């Protein structure tokens, strides 16, 4: 049994979509700045696909005709950049969130780093005096 024409159209369309969308569409090629900072683009990829057709009977022949079509669309939207600089990695979103919760989530990694460094500094200050002797917290 031979392949129906709609199958051939669908295969061709899906193959073209595969050619357009690959992993480099989502995570782009790294870009190195003169100071050594590496910038990696991150994108969101959306694609849609549709196909349809019908066998059309013909009165003058035993053979039926086929009419159909396929279509696809691809949208690639940049959403963020990963910035690697001096051993630090930051995610910089292209469009900041519009709600307070989105803004808190965006700032969470930086906030956690600041709190960690403050806690580490406070522990160090409590355990060692400036002359190098042990410095215990005063108990009353």
C-alpha positions in Angstrom: 0.0 0.0 0.0 1.4 3.4 -1.0 1.8 6.3 1.3 -1.0 8.8 1.4 -0.1 12.3 0.2 -0.9 13.9 3.6 1.8 11.7 5.2 4.4 13.0 2.8 3.4 16.6 3.4 3.5 16.1 7.2 6.9 14.5 7.0 8.3 17.3 4.9 7.0 20.0 7.2 8.3 18.3 10.4 11.7 17.8 8.8 11.8 21.6 8.0 10.9 22.4 11.6 13.7 20.2 12.9 16.2 22.0 10.6 15.1 25.4 11.9 14.9 24.5 15.6 18.0 23.0 17.3 19.6 23.3 20.7 21.5 26.4 19.6 18.2 28.1 19.2 17.6 27.8 22.9 21.1 28.2 24.4 23.1 30.3 22.0 26.8 30.3 21.2 28.9 32.0 24.0 30.2 35.5 23.3 33.5 36.5 25.0 34.0 40.1 25.9 37.5 41.7 25.8 37.6 41.6 29.7 37.0 37.9 29.7 33.3 38.0 30.6 31.4 35.3 28.8 27.8 36.0 27.7 25.5 33.2 26.8 22.1 34.0 25.2 19.0 32.1 26.3 15.9 32.1 24.2 12.4 30.7 24.3 11.3 28.7 21.2 7.6 28.3 20.2 6.5 26.4 17.2 3.2 25.3 15.8 2.2 22.9 13.1 -1.0 22.1 11.2 -2.0 20.0 8.3 -5.1 18.8 6.6 -6.5 17.4 3.4 -9.2 15.5 1.7 -9.7 12.9 -1.0 -11.9 14.4 -3.7 -14.0 12.0 -5.8 -14.1 12.5 -9.6 -17.1 11.4 -11.6 -15.1 10.8 -14.9 -12.4 8.6 -13.4 -11.9 5.8 -10.9 -9.0 7.6 -9.4 -9.6 10.1 -6.6 -7.7 13.4 -6.4 -6.2 14.8 -3.2 -6.2 18.3 -2.0 -4.4 19.4 1.1 -1.9 21.7 2.8 0.4 22.0 5.7 1.9 24.9 7.6 4.2 25.7 10.4 5.4 28.7 12.3 8.4 29.3 14.6 9.0 32.1 17.1 12.3 32.6 18.8 12.2 35.1 21.7 15.3 36.1 23.7 14.5 35.8 27.4 17.8 36.1 29.2 21.6 36.1 29.2 23.9 34.0 31.4 26.8 36.2 32.4 30.0 34.5 33.6 32.5 37.0 35.1 35.3 36.5 37.7 33.8 33.1 38.7 30.3 34.5 39.3 27.3 33.5 37.2 24.4 35.8 36.9 21.1 35.4 35.0 20.1 38.7 33.4 16.5 38.6 32.1 15.7 40.6 29.0 12.3 41.7 30.4 11.9 42.0 34.1 8.8 40.5 35.7 5.8 42.8 36.0 4.8 41.6 39.5 6.5 42.0 42.9 6.9 38.3 43.2 8.7 38.1 39.8 11.1 40.9 40.9 11.8 39.1 44.2 12.6 35.9 42.3 14.9 37.8 40.0 16.8 39.3 42.9 16.9 36.1 45.1 20.4 34.8 44.0 22.0 38.1 44.6 20.3 38.5 48.0 21.3 35.0 49.1 25.0 35.8 48.1 24.9 39.0 50.2 23.4 37.4 53.2 25.9 34.5 53.0 28.8 36.9 52.9 27.5 39.0 55.8 26.9 35.9 58.0 30.4 34.6 57.1 32.0 37.9 58.0 30.0 38.2 61.3 31.1 34.6 62.3 34.8 35.5 61.6 34.5 38.8 63.6 33.0 36.9 66.6 35.7 34.2 66.7 38.9 36.2 66.2 40.0 39.5 67.7 42.2 41.9 65.8 45.3 40.7 67.7 44.6 37.1 66.7 43.4 35.9 70.1 40.1 34.2 70.6 37.1 36.5 71.1 34.1 34.9 72.7 30.7 36.6 72.9 30.0 38.1 76.3 27.7 36.0 78.4 25.7 37.7 81.2 
